[in-house]
Amino acid sequence: MVCCYVIYCVMPEICLQAITHSQSEEYQQKAWQAVLPIVSRLKQYYEFSVALGGFLTFLWIYFTFIGFFCLCCIGLCVCLLKCSKMK
């Protein structure tokens, strides 16, 4: 909840001051210090989503292959049963 307060209440004011006083190093540093933790958190979310996407792709390929392999084995077993009954 504190993070939401910082983003929606404190951040716009700090950033507006930095824009208004663009020549002031003090306001620029305050804005940078306010923005940096949020940018770091967004970067972590992005990296996690990229890793999760890669893992989900791996699972999809893995289970597709396993499913195809199982269908082939079932088909082979059915064929062998039919052939054994014909003899």
VMD Tcl script that builds the backbone (N, CA, C; Angstrom):
set m [mol new atoms 261]
animate dup $m
set s [atomselect $m all]
$s set {name element resname resid chain x y z} {
  {N N MET 1 A 0.813 -1.188 0.000}
  {CA C MET 1 A 0.000 0.000 0.000}
  {C C MET 1 A 0.865 1.263 0.000}
  {N N VAL 2 A 1.995 1.203 0.688}
  {CA C VAL 2 A 2.894 2.347 0.721}
  {C C VAL 2 A 3.431 2.630 -0.678}
  {N N CYS 3 A 3.726 1.559 -1.430}
  {CA C CYS 3 A 4.240 1.726 -2.793}
  {C C CYS 3 A 3.230 2.485 -3.659}
  {N N CYS 4 A 1.963 2.144 -3.549}
  {CA C CYS 4 A 0.929 2.841 -4.322}
  {C C CYS 4 A 0.852 4.308 -3.918}
  {N N TYR 5 A 1.001 4.584 -2.640}
  {CA C TYR 5 A 0.987 5.975 -2.183}
  {C C TYR 5 A 2.145 6.752 -2.799}
  {N N VAL 6 A 3.308 6.119 -2.823}
  {CA C VAL 6 A 4.491 6.778 -3.382}
  {C C VAL 6 A 4.297 7.045 -4.864}
  {N N ILE 7 A 3.769 6.087 -5.591}
  {CA C ILE 7 A 3.600 6.238 -7.044}
  {C C ILE 7 A 2.572 7.313 -7.363}
  {N N TYR 8 A 1.413 7.272 -6.721}
  {CA C TYR 8 A 0.308 8.140 -7.115}
  {C C TYR 8 A 0.277 9.497 -6.417}
  {N N CYS 9 A 0.911 9.615 -5.249}
  {CA C CYS 9 A 0.834 10.880 -4.518}
  {C C CYS 9 A 2.156 11.637 -4.510}
  {N N VAL 10 A 3.226 10.964 -4.163}
  {CA C VAL 10 A 4.514 11.629 -4.015}
  {C C VAL 10 A 5.229 11.788 -5.352}
  {N N MET 11 A 5.214 10.754 -6.167}
  {CA C MET 11 A 5.967 10.767 -7.426}
  {C C MET 11 A 5.586 11.916 -8.348}
  {N N PRO 12 A 4.305 12.136 -8.647}
  {CA C PRO 12 A 3.975 13.229 -9.573}
  {C C PRO 12 A 4.464 14.585 -9.071}
  {N N GLU 13 A 4.351 14.804 -7.761}
  {CA C GLU 13 A 4.794 16.087 -7.207}
  {C C GLU 13 A 6.306 16.256 -7.363}
  {N N ILE 14 A 7.054 15.219 -7.041}
  {CA C ILE 14 A 8.510 15.282 -7.144}
  {C C ILE 14 A 8.934 15.457 -8.601}
  {N N CYS 15 A 8.319 14.697 -9.484}
  {CA C CYS 15 A 8.671 14.788 -10.906}
  {C C CYS 15 A 8.271 16.146 -11.485}
  {N N LEU 16 A 7.135 16.655 -11.066}
  {CA C LEU 16 A 6.705 17.975 -11.538}
  {C C LEU 16 A 7.678 19.059 -11.085}
  {N N GLN 17 A 8.147 18.957 -9.849}
  {CA C GLN 17 A 9.139 19.914 -9.366}
  {C C GLN 17 A 10.438 19.811 -10.158}
  {N N ALA 18 A 10.847 18.587 -10.478}
  {CA C ALA 18 A 12.079 18.405 -11.246}
  {C C ALA 18 A 11.935 18.975 -12.655}
  {N N ILE 19 A 10.758 18.836 -13.236}
  {CA C ILE 19 A 10.533 19.386 -14.578}
  {C C ILE 19 A 10.474 20.911 -14.515}
  {N N THR 20 A 9.784 21.415 -13.504}
  {CA C THR 20 A 9.654 22.863 -13.349}
  {C C THR 20 A 11.009 23.526 -13.095}
  {N N HIS 21 A 11.831 22.863 -12.287}
  {CA C HIS 21 A 13.161 23.399 -11.946}
  {C C HIS 21 A 14.231 22.546 -12.640}
  {N N SER 22 A 14.197 22.507 -13.941}
  {CA C SER 22 A 15.081 21.617 -14.705}
  {C C SER 22 A 16.562 21.932 -14.539}
  {N N GLN 23 A 16.897 23.140 -14.123}
  {CA C GLN 23 A 18.307 23.502 -13.939}
  {C C GLN 23 A 18.814 23.179 -12.528}
  {N N SER 24 A 17.901 22.794 -11.631}
  {CA C SER 24 A 18.286 22.532 -10.238}
  {C C SER 24 A 18.725 21.085 -10.064}
  {N N GLU 25 A 19.963 20.914 -9.674}
  {CA C GLU 25 A 20.496 19.574 -9.427}
  {C C GLU 25 A 19.787 18.901 -8.249}
  {N N GLU 26 A 19.383 19.689 -7.268}
  {CA C GLU 26 A 18.710 19.151 -6.080}
  {C C GLU 26 A 17.390 18.477 -6.461}
  {N N TYR 27 A 16.566 19.133 -7.270}
  {CA C TYR 27 A 15.282 18.569 -7.683}
  {C C TYR 27 A 15.473 17.366 -8.610}
  {N N GLN 28 A 16.491 17.417 -9.437}
  {CA C GLN 28 A 16.767 16.296 -10.331}
  {C C GLN 28 A 17.155 15.056 -9.531}
  {N N GLN 29 A 17.988 15.241 -8.505}
  {CA C GLN 29 A 18.402 14.114 -7.660}
  {C C GLN 29 A 17.221 13.546 -6.878}
  {N N LYS 30 A 16.360 14.421 -6.358}
  {CA C LYS 30 A 15.172 13.940 -5.625}
  {C C LYS 30 A 14.271 13.112 -6.537}
  {N N ALA 31 A 14.083 13.586 -7.760}
  {CA C ALA 31 A 13.240 12.841 -8.706}
  {C C ALA 31 A 13.882 11.505 -9.056}
  {N N TRP 32 A 15.178 11.510 -9.278}
  {CA C TRP 32 A 15.880 10.267 -9.619}
  {C C TRP 32 A 15.786 9.274 -8.470}
  {N N GLN 33 A 15.983 9.737 -7.242}
  {CA C GLN 33 A 15.894 8.857 -6.076}
  {C C GLN 33 A 14.479 8.307 -5.890}
  {N N ALA 34 A 13.482 9.059 -6.278}
  {CA C ALA 34 A 12.094 8.599 -6.156}
  {C C ALA 34 A 11.747 7.583 -7.243}
  {N N VAL 35 A 12.292 7.771 -8.427}
  {CA C VAL 35 A 11.942 6.921 -9.562}
  {C C VAL 35 A 12.733 5.610 -9.578}
  {N N LEU 36 A 13.963 5.643 -9.134}
  {CA C LEU 36 A 14.852 4.488 -9.247}
  {C C LEU 36 A 14.303 3.200 -8.617}
  {N N PRO 37 A 13.762 3.205 -7.389}
  {CA C PRO 37 A 13.240 1.952 -6.825}
  {C C PRO 37 A 12.079 1.369 -7.641}
  {N N ILE 38 A 11.245 2.227 -8.179}
  {CA C ILE 38 A 10.099 1.756 -8.958}
  {C C ILE 38 A 10.572 1.153 -10.280}
  {N N VAL 39 A 11.561 1.787 -10.893}
  {CA C VAL 39 A 12.114 1.252 -12.141}
  {C C VAL 39 A 12.787 -0.096 -11.886}
  {N N SER 40 A 13.477 -0.217 -10.760}
  {CA C SER 40 A 14.115 -1.496 -10.409}
  {C C SER 40 A 13.068 -2.588 -10.227}
  {N N ARG 41 A 11.969 -2.257 -9.576}
  {CA C ARG 41 A 10.905 -3.245 -9.378}
  {C C ARG 41 A 10.280 -3.654 -10.714}
  {N N LEU 42 A 10.044 -2.682 -11.591}
  {CA C LEU 42 A 9.492 -2.990 -12.917}
  {C C LEU 42 A 10.437 -3.883 -13.711}
  {N N LYS 43 A 11.743 -3.636 -13.575}
  {CA C LYS 43 A 12.733 -4.473 -14.264}
  {C C LYS 43 A 12.656 -5.913 -13.750}
  {N N GLN 44 A 12.508 -6.086 -12.436}
  {CA C GLN 44 A 12.382 -7.432 -11.866}
  {C C GLN 44 A 11.137 -8.133 -12.396}
  {N N TYR 45 A 10.000 -7.424 -12.465}
  {CA C TYR 45 A 8.776 -8.012 -13.004}
  {C C TYR 45 A 8.968 -8.418 -14.462}
  {N N TYR 46 A 9.626 -7.565 -15.235}
  {CA C TYR 46 A 9.857 -7.860 -16.643}
  {C C TYR 46 A 10.736 -9.105 -16.792}
  {N N GLU 47 A 11.836 -9.160 -16.045}
  {CA C GLU 47 A 12.734 -10.315 -16.131}
  {C C GLU 47 A 12.026 -11.602 -15.705}
  {N N PHE 48 A 11.187 -11.524 -14.680}
  {CA C PHE 48 A 10.427 -12.690 -14.241}
  {C C PHE 48 A 9.454 -13.143 -15.329}
  {N N SER 49 A 8.782 -12.185 -15.969}
  {CA C SER 49 A 7.820 -12.556 -17.008}
  {C C SER 49 A 8.523 -13.176 -18.210}
  {N N VAL 50 A 9.722 -12.687 -18.538}
  {CA C VAL 50 A 10.489 -13.282 -19.641}
  {C C VAL 50 A 10.890 -14.708 -19.290}
  {N N ALA 51 A 11.370 -14.917 -18.060}
  {CA C ALA 51 A 11.754 -16.262 -17.629}
  {C C ALA 51 A 10.546 -17.192 -17.600}
  {N N LEU 52 A 9.427 -16.699 -17.105}
  {CA C LEU 52 A 8.207 -17.501 -17.045}
  {C C LEU 52 A 7.730 -17.866 -18.447}
  {N N GLY 53 A 7.808 -16.908 -19.366}
  {CA C GLY 53 A 7.410 -17.184 -20.747}
  {C C GLY 53 A 8.266 -18.269 -21.376}
  {N N GLY 54 A 9.576 -18.225 -21.130}
  {CA C GLY 54 A 10.464 -19.267 -21.644}
  {C C GLY 54 A 10.148 -20.624 -21.050}
  {N N PHE 55 A 9.849 -20.655 -19.749}
  {CA C PHE 55 A 9.523 -21.911 -19.089}
  {C C PHE 55 A 8.202 -22.475 -19.608}
  {N N LEU 56 A 7.210 -21.620 -19.813}
  {CA C LEU 56 A 5.927 -22.088 -20.333}
  {C C LEU 56 A 6.071 -22.633 -21.750}
  {N N THR 57 A 6.921 -22.001 -22.551}
  {CA C THR 57 A 7.189 -22.520 -23.900}
  {C C THR 57 A 7.822 -23.902 -23.812}
  {N N PHE 58 A 8.787 -24.069 -22.895}
  {CA C PHE 58 A 9.421 -25.367 -22.698}
  {C C PHE 58 A 8.388 -26.423 -22.304}
  {N N LEU 59 A 7.508 -26.067 -21.355}
  {CA C LEU 59 A 6.479 -27.031 -20.928}
  {C C LEU 59 A 5.550 -27.412 -22.073}
  {N N TRP 60 A 5.165 -26.419 -22.873}
  {CA C TRP 60 A 4.277 -26.689 -23.999}
  {C C TRP 60 A 4.942 -27.661 -24.983}
  {N N ILE 61 A 6.195 -27.416 -25.316}
  {CA C ILE 61 A 6.908 -28.304 -26.245}
  {C C ILE 61 A 7.077 -29.684 -25.627}
  {N N TYR 62 A 7.451 -29.727 -24.348}
  {CA C TYR 62 A 7.684 -31.004 -23.673}
  {C C TYR 62 A 6.416 -31.854 -23.652}
  {N N PHE 63 A 5.301 -31.273 -23.224}
  {CA C PHE 63 A 4.068 -32.048 -23.126}
  {C C PHE 63 A 3.474 -32.361 -24.493}
  {N N THR 64 A 3.724 -31.520 -25.482}
  {CA C THR 64 A 3.287 -31.846 -26.833}
  {C C THR 64 A 4.032 -33.078 -27.335}
  {N N PHE 65 A 5.345 -33.117 -27.097}
  {CA C PHE 65 A 6.147 -34.261 -27.511}
  {C C PHE 65 A 5.719 -35.519 -26.765}
  {N N ILE 66 A 5.532 -35.396 -25.435}
  {CA C ILE 66 A 5.106 -36.551 -24.628}
  {C C ILE 66 A 3.740 -37.044 -25.093}
  {N N GLY 67 A 2.822 -36.107 -25.368}
  {CA C GLY 67 A 1.493 -36.495 -25.841}
  {C C GLY 67 A 1.558 -37.217 -27.175}
  {N N PHE 68 A 2.378 -36.714 -28.098}
  {CA C PHE 68 A 2.539 -37.365 -29.395}
  {C C PHE 68 A 3.146 -38.756 -29.226}
  {N N PHE 69 A 4.145 -38.854 -28.347}
  {CA C PHE 69 A 4.789 -40.142 -28.096}
  {C C PHE 69 A 3.792 -41.145 -27.510}
  {N N CYS 70 A 2.965 -40.683 -26.569}
  {CA C CYS 70 A 1.961 -41.580 -25.961}
  {C C CYS 70 A 0.938 -42.034 -26.993}
  {N N LEU 71 A 0.501 -41.125 -27.870}
  {CA C LEU 71 A -0.451 -41.509 -28.911}
  {C C LEU 71 A 0.159 -42.531 -29.855}
  {N N CYS 72 A 1.430 -42.376 -30.180}
  {CA C CYS 72 A 2.108 -43.345 -31.045}
  {C C CYS 72 A 2.186 -44.707 -30.365}
  {N N CYS 73 A 2.508 -44.715 -29.079}
  {CA C CYS 73 A 2.590 -45.987 -28.343}
  {C C CYS 73 A 1.231 -46.665 -28.257}
  {N N ILE 74 A 0.189 -45.896 -28.022}
  {CA C ILE 74 A -1.165 -46.463 -27.960}
  {C C ILE 74 A -1.544 -47.038 -29.319}
  {N N GLY 75 A -1.230 -46.288 -30.370}
  {CA C GLY 75 A -1.520 -46.775 -31.722}
  {C C GLY 75 A -0.765 -48.053 -32.027}
  {N N LEU 76 A 0.494 -48.118 -31.618}
  {CA C LEU 76 A 1.297 -49.315 -31.840}
  {C C LEU 76 A 0.729 -50.503 -31.068}
  {N N CYS 77 A 0.311 -50.269 -29.826}
  {CA C CYS 77 A -0.276 -51.350 -29.021}
  {C C CYS 77 A -1.576 -51.858 -29.639}
  {N N VAL 78 A -2.399 -50.953 -30.133}
  {CA C VAL 78 A -3.654 -51.349 -30.773}
  {C C VAL 78 A -3.355 -52.187 -32.013}
  {N N CYS 79 A -2.372 -51.756 -32.796}
  {CA C CYS 79 A -2.004 -52.527 -33.996}
  {C C CYS 79 A -1.487 -53.908 -33.625}
  {N N LEU 80 A -0.657 -53.984 -32.614}
  {CA C LEU 80 A -0.122 -55.285 -32.189}
  {C C LEU 80 A -1.234 -56.190 -31.678}
  {N N LEU 81 A -2.198 -55.665 -30.949}
  {CA C LEU 81 A -3.315 -56.465 -30.465}
  {C C LEU 81 A -4.162 -56.986 -31.619}
  {N N LYS 82 A -4.415 -56.112 -32.617}
  {CA C LYS 82 A -5.194 -56.545 -33.771}
  {C C LYS 82 A -4.456 -57.630 -34.561}
  {N N CYS 83 A -3.153 -57.442 -34.712}
  {CA C CYS 83 A -2.360 -58.421 -35.446}
  {C C CYS 83 A -2.307 -59.755 -34.718}
  {N N SER 84 A -2.200 -59.722 -33.401}
  {CA C SER 84 A -2.125 -60.963 -32.633}
  {C C SER 84 A -3.475 -61.701 -32.676}
  {N N LYS 85 A -4.590 -60.993 -32.767}
  {CA C LYS 85 A -5.917 -61.613 -32.838}
  {C C LYS 85 A -6.145 -62.238 -34.203}
  {N N MET 86 A -5.501 -61.691 -35.244}
  {CA C MET 86 A -5.676 -62.217 -36.590}
  {C C MET 86 A -4.999 -63.559 -36.765}
  {N N LYS 87 A -3.993 -63.843 -36.000}
  {CA C LYS 87 A -3.242 -65.101 -36.173}
  {C C LYS 87 A -3.974 -66.227 -35.626}
}
mol reanalyze $m
mol bondsrecalc $m
mol representation Tube
mol addrep $m
